[in-house]
Every structure is written in structure tokens, then in C-alpha cells.
Amino acid sequence: MERWDVKIGADGSVDAAAVVDEIRRRAAERLKNGEYDLETLVRAERFNLSALKDNPEFFNGYLSGIHRVTQVDIGDWEIREKHSGLVGKLLIRLKRTIRSLLRFYTFRLWSQQNRANAIFHSSLSLLAERESEDLAKANARIAELERRLAALEKAGRA
């Protein structure tokens, strides 16, 4: 593990760009070494949308991560209580009863949210695929036009 020397109230200015570059370099290195889980990265980067428009690889990874986190977990979880003994057992029973009563309402909401998330993800994936296809067609068209232009220029010189 690395150790960083930090000076609080240090003299001089801080090169923010260098700090950001170093953070990005270390994050890329750790990602390469498998230290980061993509799902966790997607959650952490959900507001970093500026990177999506500039980096197709990041976008594809981001889309893949979204796919893994679109579904709301509607399963039960363990109820823990800080009180022990009879009071703790009674509180756990009360919380389980309340959960059972609310399940009808929450299950419907969560199910609707899961459907909305799935539709959103499918739509986003479809748009990304169409955009990629359109870009490939445009690049092929540009290459063909450049080839024709070069042939015309060559014929004009002859």
C-alpha cells in the first residue's frame, strides 16, 4: 500500500490538473489490475456524463454496468435489531409484520420501477446501437467520397 505525505496549509499552489491526472492514472491502473468492480464504478460515475460523449469504450462499459444495476432488489433482507432479549425479538417480529403488510404496495412499486428501468436500458441500448451503425455508415460514405475525389484529382492532373 502506498503512503502519501500530506501537508495541510502547505506553502505554494496546488497543481489541480496534475492531481487529477494522477488520480486518473492510478484509477486506470487499478481498473486494469481488477481492483475495481464495474458495477461499483458505474454507480460512482453515474453523474460523469461528459466522459460518455467523448469515449466510446467508456460508454460501452457504462451501458454494460447499467444493465447489471437496473433491477431493484425486491427480495427480503435480514432484519437486525440493536435490542437483545425479548424486546429485540418482539421488535423483529413487529418489523416483519409491518413488512408483510406493506409488501403489497412496495412490491407493485418496485415491479413498476424494474419494468421502467428495463425499458430505459433497452431504449438506451437500441439508440447506442443505431448511433454506432449510423456512424459506421457515415465513415464508410466519407471514405468512398474521399476515394472518388482522389481519383478525380488524379484524372484531372493527367
TIDREN-497302 format. One record per residue: residue number from 1; x, y, z of N, C-alpha, C in turn. Coordinates in pm, 1 decimal. Layout:
R | NUM | X | Y | Z | X | Y | Z | X | Y | Z
...
***
This chain:
R | 1 | 84.1 | -117.4 | 0.0 | 0.0 | 0.0 | 0.0 | 88.2 | 123.1 | 0.0
R | 2 | 51.9 | 220.6 | -80.9 | 129.7 | 342.7 | -91.9 | 101.4 | 434.9 | 25.4
R | 3 | 200.1 | 514.6 | 58.1 | 180.9 | 613.4 | 163.0 | 205.1 | 749.3 | 102.0
R | 4 | 113.5 | 839.8 | 126.5 | 123.8 | 974.4 | 73.2 | 157.2 | 1069.9 | 184.8
R | 5 | 249.3 | 1159.9 | 159.7 | 277.9 | 1265.8 | 255.6 | 186.4 | 1382.0 | 224.5
R | 6 | 112.0 | 1424.2 | 322.6 | 16.4 | 1533.0 | 304.5 | 53.7 | 1644.4 | 399.6
R | 7 | 59.5 | 1765.1 | 346.1 | 84.8 | 1882.2 | 428.3 | -39.0 | 1970.3 | 425.1
R | 8 | -92.0 | 1994.5 | 540.2 | -208.6 | 2080.9 | 549.0 | -158.9 | 2222.8 | 569.5
R | 9 | -212.2 | 2313.5 | 489.9 | -169.1 | 2452.9 | 499.0 | -30.3 | 2473.8 | 441.2
R | 10 | 6.6 | 2390.0 | 343.8 | 139.6 | 2399.2 | 284.5 | 152.0 | 2526.6 | 202.0
R | 11 | 273.5 | 2577.7 | 196.2 | 300.0 | 2695.9 | 115.0 | 300.0 | 2657.6 | -32.4
R | 12 | 269.1 | 2755.1 | -116.2 | 272.0 | 2731.0 | -260.8 | 135.0 | 2694.1 | -312.7
R | 13 | 126.7 | 2681.6 | -442.7 | -1.8 | 2649.8 | -504.3 | -9.5 | 2501.2 | -535.9
R | 14 | -129.2 | 2452.8 | -550.9 | -153.1 | 2313.1 | -584.1 | -184.2 | 2305.2 | -732.4
R | 15 | -118.1 | 2213.5 | -800.4 | -143.5 | 2191.9 | -941.8 | -259.4 | 2093.5 | -953.1
R | 16 | -381.6 | 2148.2 | -960.6 | -502.5 | 2065.2 | -961.2 | -503.9 | 1969.7 | -1079.7
R | 17 | -459.5 | 2015.5 | -1195.3 | -458.1 | 1929.6 | -1314.7 | -366.9 | 1809.4 | -1293.5
R | 18 | -252.5 | 1831.6 | -1230.9 | -160.1 | 1721.4 | -1204.4 | -220.8 | 1622.2 | -1105.4
R | 19 | -291.1 | 1673.9 | -1006.1 | -355.9 | 1586.4 | -907.0 | -462.8 | 1500.7 | -975.6
R | 20 | -545.2 | 1564.1 | -1059.0 | -649.7 | 1491.0 | -1130.9 | -588.2 | 1387.2 | -1223.9
R | 21 | -482.3 | 1424.3 | -1295.3 | -414.6 | 1329.4 | -1384.5 | -360.9 | 1209.0 | -1307.1
R | 22 | -304.7 | 1235.7 | -1190.3 | -251.1 | 1126.9 | -1107.8 | -363.5 | 1035.9 | -1058.4
R | 23 | -474.2 | 1094.7 | -1019.3 | -589.1 | 1014.0 | -974.5 | -639.1 | 927.1 | -1089.5
R | 24 | -651.1 | 986.4 | -1207.3 | -697.8 | 909.9 | -1323.5 | -600.2 | 798.6 | -1359.7
R | 25 | -470.6 | 828.7 | -1353.3 | -369.8 | 727.9 | -1384.9 | -379.6 | 610.6 | -1287.5
R | 26 | -388.5 | 641.3 | -1158.6 | -396.3 | 534.7 | -1057.7 | -526.3 | 455.5 | -1070.7
R | 27 | -637.1 | 524.6 | -1099.6 | -765.1 | 455.2 | -1116.7 | -759.6 | 361.7 | -1236.4
R | 28 | -700.1 | 407.9 | -1347.0 | -687.7 | 323.0 | -1466.4 | -600.4 | 201.7 | -1436.2
R | 29 | -493.9 | 223.5 | -1361.2 | -404.6 | 113.5 | -1325.2 | -477.2 | 12.3 | -1237.2
R | 30 | -553.4 | 61.9 | -1140.4 | -626.4 | -28.9 | -1051.3 | -737.3 | -102.2 | -1125.7
R | 31 | -802.9 | -34.5 | -1218.8 | -905.2 | -99.5 | -1300.0 | -841.7 | -211.6 | -1382.4
R | 32 | -726.5 | -182.0 | -1440.6 | -653.8 | -281.6 | -1521.3 | -615.8 | -402.1 | -1435.5
R | 33 | -580.8 | -378.1 | -1309.7 | -540.7 | -486.1 | -1219.6 | -660.2 | -559.3 | -1158.5
R | 34 | -782.5 | -515.7 | -1194.5 | -901.4 | -583.6 | -1144.1 | -941.3 | -544.9 | -1003.8
R | 35 | -892.4 | -431.8 | -954.8 | -925.5 | -390.0 | -818.4 | -1064.1 | -327.5 | -808.7
R | 36 | -1119.4 | -283.6 | -921.2 | -1249.8 | -219.3 | -919.5 | -1351.6 | -308.4 | -988.3
R | 37 | -1470.2 | -310.7 | -933.4 | -1582.7 | -380.4 | -992.3 | -1657.4 | -280.5 | -1079.8
R | 38 | -1689.0 | -318.4 | -1202.7 | -1752.1 | -225.4 | -1296.3 | -1886.4 | -174.4 | -1244.6
R | 39 | -1962.5 | -259.4 | -1178.2 | -2091.4 | -215.9 | -1125.0 | -2072.6 | -103.1 | -1024.2
R | 40 | -1972.3 | -116.2 | -939.2 | -1943.0 | -12.2 | -841.5 | -1897.9 | 115.2 | -911.4
R | 41 | -1817.1 | 99.3 | -1016.5 | -1773.0 | 216.8 | -1091.8 | -1889.7 | 288.5 | -1157.4
R | 42 | -1983.6 | 212.7 | -1210.7 | -2098.7 | 275.4 | -1275.2 | -2175.7 | 358.5 | -1174.0
R | 43 | -2195.1 | 303.1 | -1057.0 | -2266.2 | 379.8 | -953.8 | -2188.9 | 505.4 | -916.8
R | 44 | -2058.6 | 494.0 | -907.4 | -1976.9 | 609.6 | -869.9 | -1969.4 | 712.8 | -981.1
R | 45 | -1978.6 | 667.6 | -1104.9 | -1961.9 | 756.1 | -1219.9 | -2093.1 | 796.5 | -1285.0
R | 46 | -2204.3 | 769.9 | -1219.9 | -2332.1 | 794.2 | -1287.7 | -2353.5 | 939.4 | -1325.0
R | 47 | -2284.5 | 1030.3 | -1258.3 | -2300.6 | 1171.3 | -1291.3 | -2189.4 | 1224.0 | -1381.9
R | 48 | -2097.8 | 1139.6 | -1418.6 | -1986.7 | 1182.8 | -1502.2 | -2022.0 | 1162.8 | -1649.6
R | 49 | -2128.2 | 1227.5 | -1692.5 | -2179.6 | 1206.2 | -1827.8 | -2091.9 | 1267.4 | -1935.3
R | 50 | -2006.5 | 1361.1 | -1898.2 | -1922.1 | 1422.5 | -2000.4 | -1827.8 | 1320.7 | -2063.4
R | 51 | -1786.8 | 1220.6 | -1987.9 | -1697.3 | 1118.5 | -2042.5 | -1768.9 | 1029.8 | -2144.2
R | 52 | -1901.2 | 1020.4 | -2135.0 | -1975.8 | 932.6 | -2224.7 | -1968.7 | 978.4 | -2369.3
R | 53 | -1972.1 | 1109.3 | -2392.1 | -1975.9 | 1158.8 | -2529.3 | -1840.3 | 1154.2 | -2597.2
R | 54 | -1733.9 | 1149.5 | -2521.0 | -1600.8 | 1156.5 | -2578.3 | -1530.4 | 1022.2 | -2590.1
R | 55 | -1579.9 | 920.3 | -2522.0 | -1507.3 | 794.2 | -2516.1 | -1602.7 | 676.9 | -2539.4
R | 56 | -1603.1 | 619.2 | -2660.1 | -1694.6 | 507.9 | -2689.3 | -1672.0 | 386.0 | -2600.0
R | 57 | -1548.5 | 358.3 | -2563.4 | -1520.8 | 243.6 | -2476.8 | -1582.4 | 264.5 | -2339.1
R | 58 | -1571.0 | 386.3 | -2287.2 | -1631.3 | 417.8 | -2157.9 | -1782.5 | 403.1 | -2167.5
R | 59 | -1840.4 | 451.4 | -2277.5 | -1985.2 | 441.6 | -2295.0 | -2030.1 | 296.4 | -2295.1
R | 60 | -1959.3 | 209.9 | -2368.3 | -1997.2 | 68.9 | -2373.4 | -1986.1 | 3.6 | -2235.8
R | 61 | -1882.1 | 34.0 | -2162.7 | -1868.7 | -18.9 | -2026.9 | -1976.3 | 34.5 | -1934.5
R | 62 | -2008.1 | 160.9 | -1952.0 | -2112.2 | 225.4 | -1872.1 | -2247.3 | 159.6 | -1898.7
R | 63 | -2276.2 | 135.1 | -2025.8 | -2402.1 | 71.4 | -2063.7 | -2409.9 | -69.8 | -2006.9
R | 64 | -2300.1 | -140.9 | -2011.3 | -2294.1 | -275.6 | -1954.7 | -2319.1 | -271.6 | -1804.2
R | 65 | -2260.6 | -174.3 | -1737.7 | -2282.1 | -159.5 | -1593.6 | -2425.7 | -124.7 | -1560.8
R | 66 | -2485.5 | -37.9 | -1640.8 | -2626.4 | -1.8 | -1619.6 | -2713.5 | -126.7 | -1629.3
R | 67 | -2681.0 | -213.0 | -1725.2 | -2758.6 | -335.8 | -1741.1 | -2759.1 | -418.0 | -1612.4
R | 68 | -2646.2 | -420.7 | -1543.7 | -2635.5 | -502.2 | -1422.5 | -2702.8 | -439.1 | -1301.4
R | 69 | -2728.2 | -309.9 | -1304.6 | -2785.6 | -245.0 | -1185.6 | -2925.7 | -189.7 | -1209.6
R | 70 | -2990.8 | -225.9 | -1319.0 | -3123.2 | -170.3 | -1348.0 | -3232.5 | -227.9 | -1258.9
R | 71 | -3214.8 | -348.0 | -1212.4 | -3321.7 | -411.7 | -1136.5 | -3313.1 | -379.9 | -987.0
R | 72 | -3425.4 | -331.1 | -933.5 | -3435.6 | -304.0 | -790.8 | -3454.0 | -437.5 | -719.9
R | 73 | -3377.0 | -460.5 | -615.1 | -3387.6 | -584.9 | -539.2 | -3515.2 | -580.3 | -455.5
R | 74 | -3609.7 | -668.6 | -488.0 | -3736.8 | -668.6 | -415.2 | -3744.9 | -784.7 | -316.2
R | 75 | -3633.0 | -851.1 | -296.3 | -3630.6 | -962.4 | -201.9 | -3622.3 | -913.3 | -57.4
R | 76 | -3647.6 | -1002.6 | 33.2 | -3638.1 | -969.8 | 175.7 | -3492.6 | -959.1 | 217.2
R | 77 | -3468.9 | -889.1 | 321.1 | -3337.0 | -876.9 | 378.1 | -3349.0 | -906.2 | 526.7
R | 78 | -3237.5 | -935.1 | 585.2 | -3236.7 | -968.7 | 726.9 | -3269.5 | -844.8 | 809.2
R | 79 | -3359.5 | -862.9 | 904.1 | -3392.7 | -753.3 | 996.0 | -3305.1 | -770.8 | 1119.4
R | 80 | -3231.4 | -667.5 | 1149.1 | -3145.6 | -670.1 | 1268.1 | -3199.2 | -570.4 | 1368.9
R | 81 | -3180.6 | -602.7 | 1493.2 | -3228.8 | -514.9 | 1598.9 | -3117.6 | -499.1 | 1702.2
R | 82 | -3097.2 | -373.1 | 1742.0 | -2989.6 | -347.2 | 1838.6 | -3026.9 | -392.7 | 1978.8
R | 83 | -3156.7 | -404.9 | 2005.2 | -3200.3 | -454.4 | 2135.8 | -3188.4 | -606.4 | 2138.3
R | 84 | -3154.3 | -660.1 | 2251.5 | -3143.0 | -805.1 | 2263.3 | -3254.2 | -857.8 | 2353.1
R | 85 | -3258.7 | -987.2 | 2365.0 | -3356.8 | -1049.0 | 2452.6 | -3498.2 | -1042.9 | 2396.4
R | 86 | -3592.9 | -1041.3 | 2486.2 | -3733.8 | -1043.8 | 2448.6 | -3774.3 | -918.1 | 2371.7
R | 87 | -3724.0 | -803.1 | 2413.3 | -3757.9 | -677.5 | 2344.4 | -3710.0 | -682.9 | 2199.6
R | 88 | -3589.5 | -729.8 | 2178.6 | -3535.6 | -741.3 | 2043.8 | -3617.5 | -836.4 | 1958.6
R | 89 | -3654.5 | -950.3 | 2014.2 | -3734.1 | -1048.1 | 1940.1 | -3871.6 | -991.9 | 1905.0
R | 90 | -3932.9 | -919.7 | 1998.7 | -4063.2 | -859.1 | 1972.1 | -4053.3 | -750.8 | 1863.2
R | 91 | -3948.4 | -670.7 | 1867.6 | -3930.6 | -566.8 | 1766.5 | -3907.8 | -627.3 | 1627.9
R | 92 | -3829.7 | -733.4 | 1621.5 | -3806.9 | -800.9 | 1492.9 | -3939.0 | -856.2 | 1440.4
R | 93 | -4018.1 | -917.8 | 1528.2 | -4148.5 | -972.0 | 1486.2 | -4239.3 | -859.5 | 1436.3
R | 94 | -4240.2 | -746.0 | 1505.3 | -4321.1 | -631.1 | 1466.0 | -4276.9 | -579.6 | 1328.7
R | 95 | -4147.0 | -567.6 | 1307.9 | -4095.1 | -519.2 | 1179.5 | -4128.4 | -616.4 | 1066.2
R | 96 | -4122.2 | -746.7 | 1093.0 | -4160.0 | -844.6 | 991.2 | -4308.7 | -834.3 | 956.7
R | 97 | -4390.2 | -811.7 | 1057.9 | -4534.4 | -796.0 | 1034.4 | -4561.6 | -671.6 | 950.8
R | 98 | -4496.4 | -562.1 | 984.3 | -4513.7 | -437.1 | 908.0 | -4466.7 | -458.7 | 764.7
R | 99 | -4354.4 | -526.2 | 746.5 | -4304.0 | -554.4 | 612.1 | -4405.7 | -635.5 | 533.2
R | 100 | -4465.2 | -736.1 | 595.7 | -4564.9 | -818.8 | 527.6 | -4685.5 | -736.3 | 485.2
R | 101 | -4728.1 | -643.6 | 570.5 | -4842.7 | -559.3 | 537.4 | -4811.6 | -461.9 | 423.9
R | 102 | -4689.9 | -413.7 | 418.6 | -4650.5 | -315.9 | 316.9 | -4606.3 | -380.7 | 185.7
R | 103 | -4581.6 | -510.2 | 189.2 | -4528.2 | -578.8 | 71.3 | -4617.3 | -560.2 | -50.9
R | 104 | -4748.5 | -563.9 | -33.2 | -4840.4 | -547.0 | -145.5 | -4814.5 | -415.0 | -217.0
R | 105 | -4797.5 | -308.1 | -142.6 | -4776.2 | -176.3 | -202.0 | -4634.7 | -161.3 | -259.7
R | 106 | -4537.4 | -202.0 | -181.7 | -4399.2 | -183.2 | -226.3 | -4363.6 | -275.2 | -341.9
R | 107 | -4416.6 | -397.9 | -340.9 | -4385.1 | -490.8 | -448.6 | -4434.5 | -434.5 | -581.2
R | 108 | -4553.4 | -377.2 | -581.2 | -4606.9 | -319.8 | -705.1 | -4519.7 | -203.3 | -752.5
R | 109 | -4481.5 | -115.9 | -661.9 | -4395.3 | -2.5 | -698.4 | -4260.5 | -49.9 | -751.5
R | 110 | -4199.6 | -143.7 | -681.8 | -4069.8 | -194.4 | -725.1 | -4080.5 | -265.1 | -858.9
R | 111 | -4186.9 | -340.2 | -879.7 | -4206.4 | -408.7 | -1007.8 | -4220.0 | -308.2 | -1120.9
R | 112 | -4297.3 | -202.5 | -1097.2 | -4312.1 | -98.3 | -1198.8 | -4177.6 | -29.9 | -1225.2
R | 113 | -4102.2 | -5.7 | -1120.6 | -3971.3 | 57.0 | -1137.8 | -3878.7 | -33.8 | -1217.2
R | 114 | -3882.0 | -163.2 | -1188.4 | -3799.3 | -258.0 | -1263.4 | -3836.8 | -259.4 | -1411.6
R | 115 | -3967.2 | -254.6 | -1440.7 | -4010.2 | -250.2 | -1580.9 | -3963.4 | -121.0 | -1647.0
R | 116 | -3979.3 | -9.0 | -1577.6 | -3934.8 | 119.9 | -1633.8 | -3784.0 | 118.9 | -1657.2
R | 117 | -3708.1 | 65.4 | -1563.0 | -3562.5 | 57.6 | -1579.1 | -3524.3 | -30.2 | -1697.3
R | 118 | -3594.5 | -142.8 | -1713.3 | -3564.6 | -233.0 | -1824.7 | -3595.4 | -165.1 | -1958.2
R | 119 | -3706.5 | -92.4 | -1965.1 | -3741.4 | -20.7 | -2088.6 | -3638.3 | 87.1 | -2117.4
R | 120 | -3600.0 | 160.6 | -2014.2 | -3498.7 | 264.6 | -2030.7 | -3368.3 | 204.7 | -2082.5
R | 121 | -3325.4 | 95.6 | -2022.6 | -3199.8 | 33.4 | -2063.9 | -3208.9 | -18.3 | -2206.7
R | 122 | -3320.2 | -83.1 | -2241.0 | -3336.8 | -133.9 | -2377.8 | -3335.7 | -20.0 | -2478.6
R | 123 | -3404.8 | 88.1 | -2445.4 | -3409.3 | 203.5 | -2535.8 | -3270.6 | 264.4 | -2553.2
R | 124 | -3200.1 | 279.5 | -2443.8 | -3065.9 | 336.4 | -2449.4 | -2972.5 | 247.5 | -2530.1
R | 125 | -2984.2 | 117.6 | -2511.7 | -2901.0 | 23.6 | -2587.3 | -2932.9 | 30.7 | -2736.3
R | 126 | -3061.5 | 37.9 | -2768.9 | -3102.7 | 47.2 | -2908.9 | -3051.7 | 176.7 | -2971.9
R | 127 | -3065.5 | 286.8 | -2900.4 | -3015.0 | 414.5 | -2951.8 | -2863.9 | 410.1 | -2973.6
R | 128 | -2793.2 | 352.1 | -2879.2 | -2647.7 | 342.4 | -2892.3 | -2609.4 | 256.4 | -3012.2
R | 129 | -2682.9 | 146.9 | -3032.6 | -2654.0 | 59.1 | -3146.6 | -2682.8 | 131.1 | -3278.2
R | 130 | -2795.5 | 200.0 | -3285.9 | -2829.0 | 274.5 | -3408.3 | -2727.2 | 384.3 | -3434.9
R | 131 | -2687.9 | 454.1 | -3331.2 | -2588.4 | 561.6 | -3346.6 | -2456.4 | 505.6 | -3397.6
R | 132 | -2417.9 | 392.2 | -3345.3 | -2294.0 | 328.2 | -3388.8 | -2302.9 | 285.9 | -3535.3
R | 133 | -2417.6 | 228.5 | -3572.8 | -2436.8 | 188.4 | -3713.1 | -2436.1 | 310.2 | -3805.6
R | 134 | -2506.2 | 416.8 | -3765.2 | -2509.0 | 538.9 | -3846.2 | -2369.8 | 598.4 | -3862.2
R | 135 | -2292.1 | 596.4 | -3755.5 | -2156.1 | 649.2 | -3760.8 | -2069.1 | 565.1 | -3854.3
R | 136 | -2084.6 | 433.9 | -3846.7 | -2007.8 | 345.9 | -3935.8 | -2045.8 | 371.3 | -4082.0
R | 137 | -2175.2 | 388.8 | -4109.6 | -2219.3 | 418.5 | -4246.7 | -2163.8 | 552.7 | -4293.5
R | 138 | -2167.1 | 653.5 | -4205.9 | -2116.1 | 785.5 | -4242.4 | -1966.6 | 779.4 | -4270.2
R | 139 | -1893.1 | 706.2 | -4187.4 | -1748.8 | 692.1 | -4209.2 | -1719.2 | 619.1 | -4339.5
R | 140 | -1798.2 | 516.9 | -4371.2 | -1779.9 | 444.5 | -4497.6 | -1811.0 | 536.9 | -4615.5
R | 141 | -1915.8 | 617.5 | -4602.4 | -1951.7 | 712.0 | -4709.9 | -1841.4 | 815.6 | -4729.1
R | 142 | -1787.7 | 867.7 | -4621.0 | -1678.3 | 964.9 | -4629.8 | -1557.0 | 902.0 | -4698.1
R | 143 | -1524.2 | 780.0 | -4660.4 | -1410.0 | 711.0 | -4721.5 | -1432.7 | 692.6 | -4871.6
R | 144 | -1555.6 | 656.2 | -4910.8 | -1586.7 | 638.8 | -5053.2 | -1575.4 | 771.4 | -5127.1
R | 145 | -1629.6 | 878.9 | -5069.7 | -1621.0 | 1010.4 | -5134.0 | -1476.8 | 1058.6 | -5144.8
R | 146 | -1396.8 | 1033.1 | -5042.2 | -1255.2 | 1070.9 | -5047.8 | -1183.1 | 991.7 | -5156.6
R | 147 | -1219.3 | 864.1 | -5171.5 | -1159.7 | 781.5 | -5276.1 | -1196.6 | 836.6 | -5413.8
R | 148 | -1323.6 | 873.0 | -5433.2 | -1367.6 | 929.1 | -5561.9 | -1299.6 | 1063.0 | -5590.6
R | 149 | -1290.3 | 1146.6 | -5487.8 | -1226.2 | 1276.7 | -5503.2 | -1079.8 | 1260.0 | -5543.1
R | 150 | -1012.4 | 1165.9 | -5476.9 | -871.9 | 1141.4 | -5510.5 | -859.8 | 1091.7 | -5654.6
R | 151 | -952.3 | 1007.6 | -5698.6 | -949.5 | 958.7 | -5837.5 | -973.8 | 1073.0 | -5934.5
R | 152 | -1068.5 | 1162.1 | -5905.6 | -1095.1 | 1276.9 | -5992.0 | -976.5 | 1372.9 | -5997.6
R | 153 | -915.1 | 1395.2 | -5882.8 | -798.0 | 1483.7 | -5879.5 | -683.6 | 1422.9 | -5959.0
R | 154 | -668.4 | 1293.1 | -5947.2 | -562.6 | 1224.6 | -6020.9 | -590.5 | 1230.1 | -6170.9
R | 155 | -717.0 | 1211.4 | -6210.7 | -754.7 | 1217.2 | -6353.4 | -739.3 | 1358.2 | -6406.8
R | 156 | -765.7 | 1459.6 | -6324.6 | -751.9 | 1598.2 | -6366.8 | -607.4 | 1638.1 | -6389.0
R | 157 | -515.9 | 1576.2 | -6317.2 | -374.1 | 1605.7 | -6332.1 | -314.2 | 1539.9 | -6455.7
R | 158 | -374.8 | 1429.0 | -6496.0 | -317.7 | 1352.0 | -6608.2 | -338.7 | 1415.1 | -6742.6
***
